[in-house]
Structures are given as structure tokens and as C-alpha cells.
């Protein structure tokens, strides 16, 4: 058994696609119209056949209060691996990304937390 999909709940799929591709650097893999929304996935350019991240609409009544509670408590919804957290932090800040946690050593890893502009906090982790 292996993971093939993970989801992030987004408030606007178009805005999310722009942020996750143009800013974070993922690439669009799948886009299938489904009425008002789409089955929309992105992947790492380093692993195009790997785990797909679904940019899932947050229209379910429980989604927005859940996301708001996580953000209020400073809890990231998901985490992405990077080789060098400080370098990625500087690159993303240069693109205007807002961080709620600057790079911080956490034992063997360094983490930073960013706002994905779609209602989520996202952690980046690495060395």
C-alpha cells in the first residue's frame, strides 16, 4: 500500500492553482471539470508520477471552521519537504509569500510556516 493522493482544502481553485504552481513550483497534473469545480491536482516536478496533491474545494460546511481553527492556532494543514529551508524561505519571501514562522531548528530538521493565500498554513521542512 502506498499514498497516491493527498488533499489541501482551498477557497478558490484558480487562486490555489496559481499559488501552488507559480509560487511554490508544483506542476499541474490533472484538471477534469466536475460541475462548479474541478478535479485538480498538482505534483512535484521532481516526481511527476509521485503523490498528487488535490486542490480540493472547501465548500463542505465543516471545512471553513476547521481551517479557521487551525490557522487561529498556528497549525499547518500539511508539510512539504525542501532541501534547504532557509534558501526556500528567502526565495518565497522574495515572491511576496507571508510566513507565520520563520525558519526554526526543530532537532534534526528546520521548519518554516507560510500562508498559502487559500485559507491554509503550510509547513516546509528540511535542513
C-alpha positions in Angstrom: 0.0 0.0 0.0 1.2 3.5 -0.8 -0.1 7.1 -0.7 -1.2 8.3 -4.2 -3.3 11.3 -3.3 -3.3 14.0 -0.6 -5.6 17.0 -0.4 -5.5 20.6 0.6 -8.8 22.4 1.1 -8.8 25.6 -0.9 -11.2 28.5 -1.0 -10.6 29.2 -4.7 -9.2 26.6 -7.1 -7.9 29.1 -9.7 -6.1 31.1 -7.0 -4.7 27.9 -5.5 -3.5 26.6 -8.9 -1.6 29.9 -9.4 -0.1 29.8 -5.9 0.9 26.2 -5.9 2.4 26.3 -9.4 3.7 29.8 -10.0 4.9 30.4 -6.4 5.6 27.0 -4.8 6.8 25.4 -8.1 4.5 22.4 -8.4 3.1 21.5 -11.8 -0.5 20.8 -12.8 -1.1 17.1 -13.5 -4.9 16.7 -13.8 -7.8 19.0 -14.5 -11.2 17.5 -15.0 -14.3 19.6 -14.9 -16.9 18.5 -12.3 -19.7 21.0 -12.5 -18.9 24.1 -10.5 -15.5 22.7 -9.5 -12.7 20.6 -11.0 -10.7 17.5 -10.1 -7.5 19.5 -9.9 -4.1 18.0 -8.9 -0.5 19.2 -8.9 2.7 17.2 -8.5 6.3 17.9 -7.7 8.3 18.5 -10.9 11.0 16.2 -9.3 8.5 13.3 -9.1 5.8 13.8 -11.8 4.5 10.3 -11.3 4.5 10.5 -7.5 1.9 11.7 -5.0 -0.7 14.1 -6.4 -1.9 17.0 -4.3 -5.6 17.6 -4.9 -6.6 21.3 -4.7 -9.9 20.4 -3.1 -12.7 23.0 -2.8 -13.5 23.8 0.8 -17.3 24.0 0.2 -18.3 21.4 2.8 -19.8 23.2 5.8 -17.2 21.7 8.2 -14.2 22.8 6.1 -14.1 26.5 6.7 -14.5 26.3 10.5 -11.8 23.6 10.6 -9.4 25.6 8.5 -10.0 28.8 10.5 -9.4 26.9 13.8 -6.1 25.5 12.5 -4.9 28.9 11.3 -6.0 30.6 14.6 -3.9 28.1 16.5 -1.0 28.4 14.0 -1.2 24.7 13.0 -0.1 23.9 9.4 -2.5 21.8 7.4 0.3 20.0 5.6 4.0 19.9 5.1 6.3 19.9 2.1 9.9 18.7 2.0 12.6 21.1 0.8 16.4 20.6 0.6 17.3 23.9 2.3 14.6 25.7 4.4 16.5 29.0 4.7 17.0 29.1 0.9 13.4 28.3 0.1 12.2 30.8 2.7 14.3 33.6 1.1 13.0 32.6 -2.4 9.4 32.6 -1.3 9.7 35.8 0.7 11.1 37.4 -2.4 7.9 36.4 -4.2 5.8 38.0 -1.5 4.8 34.9 0.4 3.8 35.7 4.0 5.3 33.4 6.7 3.8 32.9 10.2 7.0 31.1 11.4 10.5 32.0 10.2 13.0 29.1 9.7 13.3 27.4 13.1 15.5 24.5 14.1 13.5 21.5 15.4 16.1 19.0 16.4 17.3 17.3 13.2 15.1 19.4 10.9 14.4 23.1 10.2 10.8 24.2 9.6 9.0 27.4 8.5 5.3 28.0 8.1 3.7 30.0 5.3 0.2 31.2 4.4 -0.9 29.6 1.1 -3.4 32.5 0.4 -6.2 29.9 0.2 -7.0 29.6 3.9 -4.2 27.3 5.0 -0.9 27.4 6.8 1.7 25.1 5.1 4.9 24.0 6.7 8.2 23.5 4.7 10.7 21.2 6.4 14.2 20.2 5.6 17.8 21.0 6.6 
